[in-house]
Each structure stands twice: as C-alpha cells, then as structure tokens.
Amino acid sequence: MADRVHPADSPRPSTSSVASDYKPPSLSAAAEKASPAPGTYVIQIPKDQVYRVPPPENAYHFDRYTRRKHRRSRSRCCCCLCWLLALIVILVVLLGIAAAVFYLVVRPKSPNYSIDSIAIRGLNLTASSTSAISPIFDVAVRADNPNKKIGIYYLTGSSVRIYFSDEKLSDGVLPDFFQPAKNVTVFRSSVRGSGVNLSNKATNAMIDSQNRHAVPFKVEIRAPIKLKIGSVKSWKIRVKVFCDVTVDQLSAAAKIISKNCDYSVKLW
C-alpha cells in the first residue's frame, strides 16, 4: 500500500526563492506612464459650463474691472483735451499780442478811392437806334494811401467795368504800379466796349437821363495788391471798389455831378 503524503509534509518554496523572482517596476516605467505622449488632445467641456458672458459668481468682478478701465480711458481723453485747449488759448493770446504790437507800431489806415473824371465817347443814342454800340470811357481813378509805413503794390490781374442800369457797357484794366507811403496817385484807364446791344428799356432810360443832364453809371474796380512794410511783402490781397457816378452829358466833356465810392478788402 502506497504511503500517503500529508499536505503538511509537502515541500514549500523557500522565502528566498520568492523574493528573488519579484521585480518592482522601474522608475522610468512609472515616469512613462505619468507623462503623456506628445500629440493633440480634445478636451470636452459640458455645455452648461461654456459662458458667453461672465458667470454669475464673476459678474461683479468683471463689471468692476470694466468700469475701472473706462474711467482710465476717460481720464486720459480729458487730460489730452485740456492740454489741447490750453495750447489753443496760448496761441490766441500770442496772436492777439502780436496784432496789438503791429497796430501800435505800424498804425495801419485804409486807403481811399474815388473817380476824379470820366470822358465818354461812342454813346450818341437816338430813340430809333437799334445798332450795336462801342463806347469808350477814359476814367481817372484817385488812390490815396494815408499810411506812413505801408506801401502798396498794384499787381497784374485787375479789372475795370462800367454798367448802366445793370447792363455792362465796357471793361478794361488798371496799370501795374507801386504806391509809396503817404502818397496820392491818379491813374487813368481806357475802358472800352465792343458790339454792345442795349435793350430798348436801357436805351430809353439813358436818353431820358441825358435829357435831364444826369446820367448814372456804376464803376466796378477789382485789383490784386500786396502791402509792403519795411522790406517785407504781404501775401496777395484783393481790393474791390464800387462807385456810383453821375455825369451831366454823354461826351468827352462830361462832368461829374455826384459820386459815391465804397470798397471792400478780401484778405484770403
């Protein structure tokens, strides 16, 4: 009969052999498991956590930060505006001081203009006359420069026009010349018209005025000028002179019975 071996008597592995078979995971393998491999990852966020506006618990901080930012921008704009206004005020004050000094030193005065004489040719009208006329006006213009330190240059580009009852009769130009300070100059201009067709109303009115020995004309003068102060010349200034002149007859021996001149200056 075979001998039975009791389990308690079966051989057991030794502790030393078990310990020798166990190998703990190395640190490099643990590090490889802890750090993910490089690549692209998709992170999914629940829809109820996606906000287009700050979440309720952060709304107060968002509003506070936004208001602080707006206050800073407004304060900077106000500061720039204050500096700009201060600069404008300083420039205006400096210009005012310069203008006051210029006025006190130079004492500028307005020149005066008038019509000294006017001789008329080519205006022999009759009630039945229907042909075109070519009138000639020899006009003597008197320019008075009362300034002590300002001379006046009369430049090219002037014009002289004569009207009767708002109908232009002739036009011409003024001579170019320099008028010194404290000077009175009388310059003449031959103002001519060619092929002028007066309306019946204007013709009858002119004949009636001639019979009454009081024929009114309008003389319009436009002249570009430059002022000379010492050795300095100004920019180009435009002078306009308007004169209402009444003569006693339509001839070369016409005499002025009344005149009234006004003028304006365009600085720019």
DAWOJO-V121572 format. One record per residue. N is the residue number from 1. RES is the residue in three letters. SS is DSSP state (hx for helix, st for strand, lp for the rest). OMEGA is omega as a letter, one per 20 degrees, with the letter a starting at -180 (999 if undefined). Layout:
n;res;ss;omega
N;RES;SS;OMEGA
N;RES;SS;OMEGA
This chain:
n;res;ss;omega
1;MET;lp;a
2;ALA;lp;a
3;ASP;lp;r
4;ARG;lp;r
5;VAL;lp;a
6;HIS;lp;a
7;PRO;hx;a
8;ALA;hx;a
9;ASP;hx;a
10;SER;lp;a
11;PRO;lp;r
12;ARG;lp;r
13;PRO;lp;a
14;SER;lp;a
15;THR;hx;a
16;SER;hx;r
17;SER;hx;r
18;VAL;hx;a
19;ALA;hx;a
20;SER;hx;a
21;ASP;hx;a
22;TYR;lp;r
23;LYS;lp;r
24;PRO;lp;r
25;PRO;lp;a
26;SER;lp;r
27;LEU;hx;r
28;SER;hx;r
29;ALA;hx;r
30;ALA;hx;r
31;ALA;hx;r
32;GLU;hx;r
33;LYS;hx;a
34;ALA;hx;a
35;SER;lp;a
36;PRO;lp;r
37;ALA;lp;r
38;PRO;lp;a
39;GLY;lp;a
40;THR;lp;a
41;TYR;lp;r
42;VAL;lp;a
43;ILE;lp;a
44;GLN;lp;r
45;ILE;lp;r
46;PRO;lp;a
47;LYS;hx;a
48;ASP;hx;r
49;GLN;hx;r
50;VAL;lp;a
51;TYR;lp;r
52;ARG;lp;r
53;VAL;lp;a
54;PRO;lp;r
55;PRO;lp;a
56;PRO;hx;a
57;GLU;hx;r
58;ASN;hx;a
59;ALA;hx;a
60;TYR;hx;r
61;HIS;hx;r
62;PHE;hx;r
63;ASP;hx;a
64;ARG;hx;r
65;TYR;hx;a
66;THR;hx;r
67;ARG;hx;r
68;ARG;hx;r
69;LYS;hx;r
70;HIS;hx;r
71;ARG;hx;r
72;ARG;hx;a
73;SER;hx;r
74;ARG;hx;r
75;SER;hx;r
76;ARG;hx;r
77;CYS;hx;r
78;CYS;hx;r
79;CYS;hx;r
80;CYS;hx;r
81;LEU;hx;r
82;CYS;hx;r
83;TRP;hx;r
84;LEU;hx;r
85;LEU;hx;r
86;ALA;hx;r
87;LEU;hx;r
88;ILE;hx;r
89;VAL;hx;r
90;ILE;hx;r
91;LEU;hx;r
92;VAL;hx;r
93;VAL;hx;r
94;LEU;hx;r
95;LEU;hx;r
96;GLY;hx;r
97;ILE;hx;r
98;ALA;hx;r
99;ALA;hx;r
100;ALA;hx;r
101;VAL;hx;r
102;PHE;hx;a
103;TYR;hx;a
104;LEU;hx;a
105;VAL;hx;a
106;VAL;hx;a
107;ARG;lp;a
108;PRO;lp;r
109;LYS;lp;a
110;SER;lp;r
111;PRO;lp;a
112;ASN;st;a
113;TYR;st;r
114;SER;st;r
115;ILE;st;a
116;ASP;st;a
117;SER;st;r
118;ILE;st;r
119;ALA;st;a
120;ILE;st;r
121;ARG;st;r
122;GLY;lp;r
123;LEU;lp;r
124;ASN;lp;a
125;LEU;lp;r
126;THR;lp;a
127;ALA;lp;a
128;SER;lp;a
129;SER;lp;r
130;THR;lp;a
131;SER;lp;r
132;ALA;lp;a
133;ILE;st;r
134;SER;lp;a
135;PRO;lp;r
136;ILE;st;r
137;PHE;st;r
138;ASP;st;a
139;VAL;st;r
140;ALA;st;a
141;VAL;st;r
142;ARG;st;r
143;ALA;st;a
144;ASP;st;r
145;ASN;st;a
146;PRO;lp;a
147;ASN;lp;r
148;LYS;lp;a
149;LYS;lp;a
150;ILE;st;r
151;GLY;st;a
152;ILE;st;r
153;TYR;st;r
154;TYR;st;a
155;LEU;lp;r
156;THR;lp;r
157;GLY;lp;r
158;SER;lp;r
159;SER;st;r
160;VAL;st;a
161;ARG;st;a
162;ILE;st;a
163;TYR;st;r
164;PHE;st;a
165;SER;lp;r
166;ASP;lp;r
167;GLU;st;a
168;LYS;st;r
169;LEU;st;a
170;SER;st;r
171;ASP;st;a
172;GLY;st;a
173;VAL;lp;r
174;LEU;lp;r
175;PRO;lp;r
176;ASP;lp;r
177;PHE;st;r
178;PHE;st;r
179;GLN;st;a
180;PRO;lp;r
181;ALA;lp;r
182;LYS;lp;a
183;ASN;st;r
184;VAL;st;a
185;THR;st;r
186;VAL;st;r
187;PHE;st;a
188;ARG;st;r
189;SER;st;r
190;SER;st;a
191;VAL;st;a
192;ARG;st;r
193;GLY;lp;a
194;SER;lp;r
195;GLY;lp;a
196;VAL;st;r
197;ASN;lp;r
198;LEU;lp;r
199;SER;lp;r
200;ASN;hx;r
201;LYS;hx;a
202;ALA;hx;r
203;THR;hx;r
204;ASN;hx;r
205;ALA;hx;r
206;MET;hx;r
207;ILE;hx;r
208;ASP;hx;r
209;SER;hx;r
210;GLN;hx;r
211;ASN;hx;r
212;ARG;lp;r
213;HIS;lp;r
214;ALA;lp;a
215;VAL;st;a
216;PRO;st;r
217;PHE;st;r
218;LYS;st;r
219;VAL;st;a
220;GLU;st;a
221;ILE;st;r
222;ARG;st;a
223;ALA;st;r
224;PRO;st;a
225;ILE;st;r
226;LYS;st;r
227;LEU;st;r
228;LYS;st;r
229;ILE;st;a
230;GLY;lp;r
231;SER;lp;a
232;VAL;st;r
233;LYS;st;r
234;SER;lp;r
235;TRP;lp;a
236;LYS;lp;r
237;ILE;st;a
238;ARG;st;r
239;VAL;st;r
240;LYS;st;r
241;VAL;st;r
242;PHE;st;a
243;CYS;st;r
244;ASP;st;a
245;VAL;st;r
246;THR;st;r
247;VAL;st;a
248;ASP;lp;a
249;GLN;lp;a
250;LEU;lp;a
251;SER;lp;r
252;ALA;lp;r
253;ALA;lp;a
254;ALA;lp;r
255;LYS;lp;r
256;ILE;st;r
257;ILE;st;r
258;SER;st;r
259;LYS;st;r
260;ASN;st;a
261;CYS;st;r
262;ASP;st;a
263;TYR;st;r
264;SER;st;a
265;VAL;st;r
266;LYS;st;a
267;LEU;lp;a
268;TRP;lp;999
